[in-house]
Amino acid sequence: MTSAARQLYLFYREGFRSMVIGRTLWKIIIIKLFILFAVLKFFFFPNYLKENFSTDRDRAGHVLENLTVSPPSR
């Protein structure tokens, strides 16, 4: 590592080690992110393709059709 990069790494490492309240806040942030992305996904983002198409070929066709459709002209 270069001297500047090493000093920057040591600066942040020591900062995170000496945090007291910061550790608790980071734990709260991680728990909230887990709830947002893992738990709420099941309630608000159903698997549309799996529910509406029976085979992988049908799913791929639907995705390809929606990706290649040109927008309506004005």
C-alpha positions as CSV (number, residue, x, y, z in Angstrom):
1,M,0.0,0.0,0.0
2,T,1.1,3.5,-0.6
3,S,1.7,5.7,2.4
4,A,-1.4,7.9,1.8
5,A,-3.6,4.9,1.3
6,R,-2.2,3.2,4.4
7,Q,-2.8,6.3,6.5
8,L,-6.3,6.6,5.3
9,Y,-7.0,3.0,6.1
10,L,-5.5,3.3,9.6
11,F,-7.5,6.5,10.2
12,Y,-10.9,4.8,9.4
13,R,-9.9,1.6,11.2
14,E,-9.1,3.4,14.4
15,G,-12.2,5.5,14.0
16,F,-14.5,2.5,13.7
17,R,-12.8,0.8,16.6
18,S,-13.2,3.7,19.0
19,M,-16.9,4.3,18.2
20,V,-19.3,3.6,21.0
21,I,-22.6,5.1,20.0
22,G,-21.7,4.7,16.3
23,R,-21.7,0.9,16.6
24,T,-25.2,0.9,18.0
25,L,-26.3,3.2,15.2
26,W,-24.7,1.0,12.5
27,K,-26.5,-2.0,14.0
28,I,-29.8,-0.2,13.8
29,I,-29.1,0.8,10.2
30,I,-28.3,-2.8,9.2
31,I,-31.4,-4.1,10.9
32,K,-33.6,-1.5,9.1
33,L,-32.0,-2.3,5.7
34,F,-32.6,-6.0,6.3
35,I,-36.3,-5.3,7.1
36,L,-36.7,-3.1,4.0
37,F,-35.0,-5.4,1.5
38,A,-35.7,-8.9,2.8
39,V,-39.0,-8.8,4.7
40,L,-41.0,-6.1,2.7
41,K,-40.0,-7.7,-0.6
42,F,-42.3,-10.6,0.1
43,F,-45.3,-8.4,0.8
44,F,-44.9,-5.7,-1.9
45,F,-43.0,-7.3,-4.8
46,P,-44.6,-10.6,-5.8
47,N,-43.0,-12.7,-8.4
48,Y,-45.0,-11.5,-11.4
49,L,-43.3,-13.7,-14.0
50,K,-43.6,-16.9,-12.0
51,E,-47.3,-16.2,-11.3
52,N,-48.3,-15.3,-14.8
53,F,-46.2,-17.6,-17.0
54,S,-45.7,-21.3,-16.6
55,T,-42.5,-21.9,-18.5
56,D,-39.1,-20.2,-18.8
57,R,-39.7,-19.8,-22.5
58,D,-42.9,-17.9,-21.9
59,R,-41.2,-15.7,-19.3
60,A,-38.2,-15.0,-21.5
61,G,-40.6,-14.1,-24.4
62,H,-42.5,-11.7,-22.2
63,V,-39.3,-10.0,-21.0
64,L,-37.9,-9.7,-24.5
65,E,-41.1,-8.3,-25.8
66,N,-41.3,-5.6,-23.2
67,L,-37.6,-4.7,-23.5
68,T,-37.7,-4.3,-27.3
69,V,-41.0,-2.5,-27.7
70,S,-40.4,1.0,-29.0
71,P,-42.1,3.8,-27.1
72,P,-45.3,5.2,-28.8
73,S,-44.6,8.2,-31.1
74,R,-46.1,11.5,-30.2
